[in-house]
Amino acid sequence: MNVHLGKYKCPECGKCFMNNTRLTRHIQSHYGEKPFECFLCGKRYASSDKLTDHIRIHSGGKPHKCPVCDKAFGQTGELTIHMRVHTGEKPYKCSLCDKSFSVSSSLKSHNRFIHSKLRPYDCQYCGKLFKCKGTLRCHIRIHSDAKLYSCRHCSDSFRRSDQLKSHLLKSHNEGTWFSCHICQKKFAISGNLTTHLLCHGEKMYLCEECPKRFCTAAELKRHIPKHLAFGRFYCGSCGKYLRHRETAVKHFKRCSTG
């Protein structure tokens, strides 16, 4: 819609509309009015169209069909996001690097994990800090013997799902390997391949203490403790610092049981 066409003009922003109904609906967005309420859950919306879309969540209706593939969606917004799979459109651009994303939630996650230094979630056992609850939950398992992921073919169990996937591939030939197209190295997890591919590119992460450079921030982070007088793994039980993850895991177990 051309914002300069139409005789019904918004007094707040100057945008023009072809009829009064659309203008009224638009003005509500400036004042946060949401007069349309869902009778099933009580959620409110600024327009009847948005309420109609929302109600399909409860009914299961999917009238919005993708013209490229056979997928269908209950809301127009879902179809809009899906279409970006076919078009490659990534309208959400990071202001700190050259990355772009197809949905706003991915941009938020990117900023939190890559650019933010905030780590609001701390481990109650060792005091280590994390950026999200999911990573903390995975970490806490190193302090216990809980192995929640069991192999369906044998008696082996694992603490993490990626360890189980790797086991299924190596021991039972179940699953799909992800191969590097440059050096042919194989990975059980696609994310590990993505990280590995960075190693074939430019080493952008420079250590401030020595001339070494690294392909990823994670590699630099693992390297930095070599310059410290103490390790990066802190034991909350005895106050000891340990340099290496494997040593720390064994130490945490001894401290928690002893």
C-alpha positions as a printed NumPy array, in Angstrom:
array([[  0.   ,   0.   ,   0.   ],
       [  1.257,   3.452,  -0.893],
       [  1.179,   5.417,   2.373],
       [  0.511,   8.675,   0.505],
       [ -2.68 ,   7.483,  -1.251],
       [ -6.141,   7.62 ,   0.267],
       [ -8.141,  10.423,   1.809],
       [ -8.241,   9.025,   5.359],
       [ -5.084,  10.27 ,   7.068],
       [ -3.758,   9.176,  10.474],
       [ -3.28 ,  12.238,  12.716],
       [ -0.411,  10.516,  14.542],
       [  1.919,   9.413,  11.741],
       [  0.423,  10.791,   8.524],
       [ -0.18 ,   7.39 ,   6.931],
       [ -3.202,   7.395,   4.561],
       [ -5.908,   4.774,   4.01 ],
       [ -8.595,   4.16 ,   1.416],
       [-11.441,   3.878,   3.945],
       [-12.309,   4.856,   7.498],
       [-12.415,   1.256,   8.755],
       [ -8.743,   0.695,   7.979],
       [ -7.828,   4.069,   9.467],
       [ -9.673,   3.267,  12.705],
       [ -7.936,  -0.108,  12.939],
       [ -4.559,   1.561,  12.342],
       [ -5.099,   4.273,  14.988],
       [ -5.683,   1.58 ,  17.616],
       [ -2.064,   0.46 ,  17.086],
       [ -0.837,   3.856,  18.324],
       [ -2.782,   3.755,  21.581],
       [ -2.488,   0.048,  22.36 ],
       [ -6.258,  -0.507,  22.284],
       [ -7.249,  -4.166,  22.013],
       [-11.058,  -4.345,  22.01 ],
       [-11.334,  -7.822,  20.445],
       [-11.145, -10.619,  23.042],
       [-10.843, -14.37 ,  22.459],
       [-13.742, -16.08 ,  24.211],
       [-11.643, -19.231,  24.712],
       [ -8.483, -17.899,  26.384],
       [ -9.096, -14.199,  27.006],
       [ -6.242, -12.944,  24.826],
       [ -6.996,  -9.54 ,  23.261],
       [ -6.242,  -8.058,  19.831],
       [ -6.405,  -4.664,  18.14 ],
       [ -8.363,  -5.947,  15.114],
       [-10.998,  -8.565,  14.347],
       [ -8.743, -10.019,  11.618],
       [ -5.999, -10.767,  14.142],
       [ -8.546, -12.29 ,  16.509],
       [ -9.852, -14.517,  13.696],
       [ -6.309, -15.679,  12.964],
       [ -5.737, -16.377,  16.668],
       [ -8.922, -18.454,  17.093],
       [ -7.596, -20.912,  14.505],
       [ -4.977, -21.913,  17.097],
       [ -7.829, -23.375,  19.122],
       [ -9.79 , -24.819,  16.171],
       [ -6.836, -26.243,  14.255],
       [ -7.93 , -24.646,  10.973],
       [ -5.179, -23.961,   8.409],
       [ -6.628, -21.934,   5.53 ],
       [ -3.384, -20.197,   4.507],
       [ -1.669, -22.468,   1.986],
       [  1.859, -22.067,   0.647],
       [  1.814, -21.587,  -3.159],
       [  5.195, -23.306,  -3.49 ],
       [  4.828, -26.44 ,  -1.371],
       [  1.946, -28.296,   0.289],
       [  2.271, -26.735,   3.746],
       [ -0.655, -24.834,   5.307],
       [ -0.897, -22.49 ,   8.285],
       [ -3.533, -21.124,  10.637],
       [ -2.247, -17.55 ,  10.627],
       [ -1.095, -15.25 ,   7.839],
       [  2.003, -14.35 ,   9.842],
       [  3.073, -17.99 ,   9.946],
       [  2.728, -18.25 ,   6.172],
       [  4.743, -15.036,   5.72 ],
       [  7.585, -16.462,   7.819],
       [  7.406, -19.811,   5.997],
       [  7.63 , -18.147,   2.562],
       [ 11.083, -16.879,   3.502],
       [ 12.266, -20.498,   3.297],
       [ 11.533, -20.359,  -0.432],
       [ 12.587, -16.763,  -1.11 ],
       [ 15.673, -16.696,   1.113],
       [ 14.567, -13.351,   2.536],
       [ 16.24 , -12.423,   5.827],
       [ 14.878,  -9.011,   6.867],
       [ 16.218,  -9.01 ,  10.431],
       [ 19.809,  -7.771,  10.294],
       [ 22.259,  -7.737,  13.191],
       [ 23.596,  -4.251,  13.919],
       [ 26.883,  -5.656,  15.261],
       [ 27.878,  -8.065,  12.47 ],
       [ 26.827,  -9.014,   8.942],
       [ 24.414, -11.805,   9.949],
       [ 20.748, -11.693,   8.907],
       [ 17.775, -13.793,   9.985],
       [ 14.338, -14.703,   8.669],
       [ 12.578, -14.273,  12.042],
       [ 13.046, -11.739,  14.837],
       [ 13.393, -14.439,  17.52 ],
       [ 16.502, -15.806,  15.774],
       [ 18.06 , -12.339,  15.798],
       [ 17.335, -11.997,  19.532],
       [ 18.932, -15.391,  20.216],
       [ 21.938, -14.446,  18.072],
       [ 22.505, -11.204,  19.99 ],
       [ 22.185, -12.977,  23.334],
       [ 24.53 , -15.866,  22.526],
       [ 27.101, -14.129,  20.321],
       [ 27.307, -10.465,  21.272],
       [ 25.977, -10.205,  24.828],
       [ 28.281, -10.755,  27.804],
       [ 25.405, -11.228,  30.238],
       [ 25.288, -14.662,  31.919],
       [ 22.339, -14.524,  34.326],
       [ 22.082, -18.28 ,  35.03 ],
       [ 24.555, -19.735,  37.539],
       [ 25.251, -23.331,  38.522],
       [ 24.367, -24.016,  42.163],
       [ 27.172, -26.582,  42.423],
       [ 30.211, -24.829,  40.951],
       [ 29.148, -21.223,  40.325],
       [ 29.73 , -21.312,  36.568],
       [ 27.602, -18.772,  34.656],
       [ 25.525, -19.374,  31.528],
       [ 23.565, -17.323,  29.016],
       [ 20.468, -19.521,  28.913],
       [ 18.614, -22.042,  31.09 ],
       [ 18.995, -24.852,  28.554],
       [ 22.789, -24.704,  28.643],
       [ 22.711, -24.618,  32.446],
       [ 20.464, -27.706,  32.543],
       [ 22.918, -29.601,  30.323],
       [ 25.853, -28.455,  32.454],
       [ 24.291, -29.552,  35.762],
       [ 24.372, -33.165,  34.584],
       [ 28.177, -33.224,  34.962],
       [ 27.643, -32.939,  38.717],
       [ 25.523, -36.098,  38.823],
       [ 25.633, -39.586,  37.372],
       [ 22.262, -39.164,  35.629],
       [ 22.341, -40.512,  32.068],
       [ 18.947, -39.755,  30.605],
       [ 19.621, -40.766,  26.995],
       [ 19.584, -44.567,  26.522],
       [ 20.531, -46.518,  23.408],
       [ 17.697, -48.661,  22.03 ],
       [ 20.177, -51.254,  20.717],
       [ 22.402, -51.811,  23.744],
       [ 22.72 , -50.991,  27.447],
       [ 24.771, -47.797,  26.973],
       [ 23.378, -44.504,  28.313],
       [ 24.545, -40.912,  27.923],
       [ 24.19 , -37.534,  29.613],
       [ 23.578, -35.607,  26.381],
       [ 21.52 , -36.256,  23.258],
       [ 24.468, -35.463,  20.965],
       [ 26.519, -38.171,  22.696],
       [ 23.739, -40.674,  21.982],
       [ 23.566, -39.606,  18.311],
       [ 27.31 , -40.05 ,  17.962],
       [ 27.109, -43.494,  19.597],
       [ 24.279, -44.627,  17.278],
       [ 26.311, -43.634,  14.227],
       [ 29.616, -45.143,  15.338],
       [ 28.354, -48.317,  17.023],
       [ 25.102, -49.132,  15.214],
       [ 25.395, -47.31 ,  11.885],
       [ 22.109, -45.506,  12.576],
       [ 21.657, -41.911,  11.402],
       [ 23.407, -39.639,   8.924],
       [ 26.935, -38.311,   9.029],
       [ 27.533, -34.63 ,   8.24 ],
       [ 30.68 , -34.352,   6.098],
       [ 32.902, -31.342,   5.53 ],
       [ 33.099, -30.631,   1.78 ],
       [ 36.645, -29.277,   2.188],
       [ 38.483, -31.917,   4.251],
       [ 35.856, -34.723,   4.36 ],
       [ 35.883, -34.862,   8.167],
       [ 32.63 , -36.359,   9.5  ],
       [ 30.384, -35.159,  12.328],
       [ 27.38 , -36.692,  14.066],
       [ 25.843, -33.27 ,  14.815],
       [ 25.192, -30.648,  12.118],
       [ 26.08 , -27.838,  14.545],
       [ 29.547, -29.339,  15.028],
       [ 30.067, -29.294,  11.259],
       [ 29.008, -25.628,  11.145],
       [ 31.582, -24.794,  13.826],
       [ 34.24 , -26.873,  12.048],
       [ 33.711, -25.031,   8.743],
       [ 34.778, -21.822,  10.476],
       [ 38.234, -23.373,  10.88 ],
       [ 38.682, -23.266,   7.112],
       [ 38.037, -19.527,   7.087],
       [ 39.813, -16.477,   8.463],
       [ 41.087, -16.59 ,  12.056],
       [ 39.377, -13.473,  13.371],
       [ 39.714, -14.023,  17.145],
       [ 43.039, -12.714,  18.449],
       [ 44.459, -13.519,  21.881],
       [ 45.453, -10.337,  23.739],
       [ 48.231, -12.151,  25.62 ],
       [ 50.04 , -13.845,  22.72 ],
       [ 50.135, -13.807,  18.88 ],
       [ 47.778, -16.777,  18.493],
       [ 44.593, -16.37 ,  16.447],
       [ 41.476, -18.553,  16.385],
       [ 38.551, -19.251,  14.058],
       [ 35.867, -19.195,  16.737],
       [ 35.213, -17.382,  20.005],
       [ 34.912, -20.78 ,  21.735],
       [ 38.476, -21.734,  20.713],
       [ 39.803, -18.431,  22.044],
       [ 37.89 , -18.935,  25.286],
       [ 39.476, -22.375,  25.769],
       [ 42.904, -20.911,  25.082],
       [ 42.772, -17.928,  27.519],
       [ 43.113, -19.985,  30.766],
       [ 46.656, -20.927,  29.667],
       [ 47.651, -17.355,  30.513],
       [ 45.896, -17.306,  33.889],
       [ 47.35 , -18.27 ,  37.243],
       [ 44.184, -20.259,  37.949],
       [ 41.791, -22.431,  35.949],
       [ 38.384, -21.47 ,  34.569],
       [ 36.413, -24.224,  36.35 ],
       [ 35.578, -23.224,  39.918],
       [ 34.44 , -25.744,  42.535],
       [ 31.799, -24.234,  44.791],
       [ 32.371, -26.913,  47.449],
       [ 36.067, -26.41 ,  48.174],
       [ 36.929, -23.187,  46.325],
       [ 39.492, -24.807,  44.062],
       [ 40.073, -23.714,  40.427],
       [ 40.785, -26.327,  37.769],
       [ 42.119, -25.787,  34.272],
       [ 40.635, -28.687,  32.309],
       [ 37.002, -29.827,  31.937],
       [ 37.73 , -33.556,  32.369],
       [ 39.708, -32.958,  35.563],
       [ 36.995, -30.614,  36.841],
       [ 34.206, -33.163,  36.251],
       [ 36.049, -35.824,  38.258],
       [ 36.869, -33.319,  40.994],
       [ 33.241, -32.077,  41.269],
       [ 32.035, -35.668,  41.723],
       [ 34.555, -36.38 ,  44.468],
       [ 33.692, -33.141,  46.281],
       [ 29.93 , -33.642,  46.063],
       [ 30.086, -37.226,  47.356],
       [ 32.857, -36.778,  49.853]])
